[in-house]
Amino acid sequence: MNNPVLAYLPVAIVFGVIPGPDVMLAVKHSLSGGVRQGIAVALGAATGSMAWGIAAAVGLASLLSSVPGAFDAVRIAGAAYLVYLGIQSIWQRKGSFTDIDAATFIAQQPKWSRSFMTGFIADLLNPKMGAFYLAVLPQFIPRDGNVFVWSMLLMSIEFVVALICLSSYAFLASRARQFLEKGKLGAWMERALGVVLVGFGIRLAFE
């Protein structure tokens, strides 16, 4: 395929669809706080991914990988953050899925900016994102093309695709919330997502 953009698009879609920490966070926040919170996480995660793409384009990601201990330090910090978020879900406060009026439900939700930062920090503390872009992006940049310009173009595609995919997960989770909010099933679902996040954190720590 001669067109690098069309060649990269399927890669971006697969990368966005495969469930990972970003998906779990978007689903968790959408289940507990509604689709608005899930989309905030999605936007934050996509922005964090974009930041790693920019870092790869200007050489910062490569520099991080070359400094002894720097890559591991960021990786451990990211793992600890995922474990922290997972534990928060497991030991959640009662009432996330109880029958309360709309005004009380809205008042209990975290600020949109807080959910955004949750997704952003989770991605920013995952150096595997930088390693991925260092390995993948150069394959789709024309030999005579400007590396920075093409990297930004491909990352813009990745940003849009990631936002659409994560927001779709958030929307589906919010639709499922109406079936989960009665009884204890929803609370246990959120705890299960917390366990998955802890698992992602442990895996990241030992990779």
C-alpha positions, 0 to 999 in steps of 0.5 A: 500500500503506497499511501502511508496514512491508509497503511497506518490506519488499520494499525491504529484501529487494532491498537485502539480496539484491543482492551488494555488499561485505557479501556478498563479505566474508561469502562470503570469510570463510565459504569460508576459515573456515567458516560461523561466521566468515561469520555473524559478518561478516553480524552485524557488517555488519547492525549497522553498517547499523543504526548508519547508520540510527540516525545518519540518524534522529537527524540525524547522517548529514545533519550529516555530509553537510553538513560539507565534506570529512567525507563524502569523508573517511569514503568514502575511509577505507571505500574504503581498508579494502575495498582492504586486505581485498581485498589480504589475500585476494589475498596470503593465506597458504598453507594456507587450503584445504589438507587439515588436521585439524579441530583445526588448522583451528579453531586457525587461524581468527580470533576471532569478534569479529574477523570481526564487526568486519570486517563492522561497520567495512566498513559503518560506513566506507561513508557511502553507507549513511547517504545511502541511509537519508536518501533512502529511510526518509522515504518510508515514515514516515507524515506523523503518525508519530514520525520516530525511532520509525518509523525504528527500526522500519524499521531493525529490519526492515532489520537482520533482513533483512540478517542473514538474507540475508548469513547465507544467502550465508555458509551457501551458501559454507560448503557449497561449501567442501567442493568447493573445499578440495581442490586450489588451486581454493578458494585461487584463489576466495578471491583472486578475491573479494579482487580483487572487494573491491579493485574495490568499494573503488576504485569507492567511492573515485571515486564 
